[in-house]
Amino acid sequence: MLHRDRAAKIISTLGSSSSSKGQIRELFQAGADVFRLNFSHGTYKEQAERYHFIRELELEVGTPIGVIMDLQGP
C-alpha cells in the first residue's frame, strides 16, 4: 500500500488530453493525489469512464485516491 506522508495534496484536472487509463496512472505515479472531473466540459459518459479508471487504479495501488467532481453551473 502506497502512503504519501504530506499535508499538501496535488490535484490533477482530467480532460480530453488526460483521460486514458494509462495517462491517469502516469499522473498518479508523478504525484497526483486527487483527480478533478470538470462537468462543464465533456459528457457524463466520458466523466463516468474517467471515474471508473480512477477507481480501478485505486484497487491496483491499494490506496485511496480522491475525486473532486466540479459540477456544471446553471
Secondary structure, DSSP 8 states (H G I E B T S, - for coil): ------SS--EEEE-TTS-SHHHHHHHHHTT--EEEEETTSS-HHHHHHHHHHHHHHHHHHTS--EEEEE----
